[in-house]
Amino acid sequence: MALLKNKTVYRDFDIKQTYEAGIELYGFEVKSIRAKDGSLKGSHVVVRGGEAWLTNAHVPPIQPANAPDDFDTYRTRKLLLHKEEIQELAQFEKQSGVAIVPISLYNSNGRIKMEVGVGYGKKKHDKREDIKRRDAKRDVDRTLKNKY
């Protein structure tokens, strides 16, 4: 079960490949994520210096009074991946039109993990086709449900 989801990913991107990554967090950030507080909207992953980083993700402290005074809720957070996976992401990042985006944050054996997707940005006409396909499937399912 996902704690946080980036709801616009599948609408805006055609995801081709996914990775599971750990994420470096402070204790109060972990508590905040487990309370389903935060947002992945507008965030993305970059590879710099042989390391993967999550940028522009909003994770507020669960108790703002107990957080450090200089704490930035949009700080860059390190992602924990194998070297081969980081190299693959670096190759994808060099390609034009490819985006590396977080899909969701979830709990796995007591640890916070992130699903990272590599995809191509959709054009407006691609989004319209997806909407038409989804509506047609919904109509068929509704008809079959009412018929039986």
Beta strands, then each sheet from edge to edge (+ up, - down):
strand 1: 2-5
strand 2: 13-23
strand 3: 44-48
strand 4: 51-55
strand 5: 77-80
strand 6: 98-108
strand 7: 111-121
sheet 1: 1+ 6- 7+ 2- 5+ 4- 3+
end
